[in-house]
Amino acid sequence: MPNTKSAIRRVRRVKKQTQVNRIRKSKYKNAIKQMDLLIKSKNKEKAKKYFSKFQSILMQVAKSGIISKRTAARKISRTSKKI
C-alpha cells in the first residue's frame, strides 16, 4: 500500500492509464482481426477501403506507445502485400 500522498495519487493515475491502455490495445487487436477477415474473405474492395483506417489505427496506437513504431510499420507493410 502507498504511504505518501503522492504515491496514493500515483496509484489512482496508474489505474486510469491502465484502462486507457487496455482500450487502445483492444482497438489495435480488433483492427488486425477485421483486416484478416476481409483478406480471407477474398473481398479486395472492402479490404482496400478499410486499409487506410487500419493504417490510421495502428499508427495511433504506435504513437501512444502500446506497440512500437517498427511493429506497426511491419504489420502495415505485410498487410499491404496481402492486398
N, C-alpha and C positions, 0 to 999 in steps of 0.2 A: 504494500500500500504506500502511496506517496505521502510524504511527511510535510513538505513545504507547500506554500500557496501556489508557487509557480509550477510545481510538479503536479498538483491537483488540476490546474488549468491545462497543463500539457496532456494529461490523460484524457480530458474532455475533447481537446483538439484532435488527438490521435484517433479517437473513436469516430468523430465526424469525417476525418480524412480517410479512414478505412472504408467507410460506407461509400464515399465518393469514388475511391479506387475500385471497389467492387463493382459499382455501376459501370465504370469505364471498361473494366476487364470483360464484363458480360457483353457489353456493346461490341467490343472487339471480336469476341468469340462468335457472337451471333452473325456478325458481318461475314466472317470466314465461312461459317456453315451455310449461310444464304448463298454466297458466291459458289461454293462447291455444289450445292443443289442445282443452281442454274447451269453450271457447266456440265454436270452429269445428266441433266435432262435434255441435253443437246439443243437447248434454246439459246442460240448465239445472240439473237437480237436483244433479248431481255438481259443477258449477261453483259453485253456491251453497254446497255443503258445503265445498269447497276454499277458498272466498273468505276465510274467517276465518284459515285457516292462511297463505294468501297475504299477507294484511294483516300478520300477525304477522312473517313472514319479512322483508318489505320494511321494516317499522319497526325491526326488529333491525339490519338492515344500515345503515339510515339513522342509527341511534343510534351505531353504531361508526364512521361517517364514510366508508364506502365510497361511498355516494351521498348527496346532500343530502336533507334532510327534505322540501324542496319537491318534489323529483323523486319521492320515494316517495309523497307525498300526491297528486301529479298522476297517477301511474300507477294508484294505488288508485281515484281518482275516475273516471278514464276506463274502467277495467275494470268498475266497478260500473254505469256507464251501459250497457255492453255486455250485462251480465247482465240 
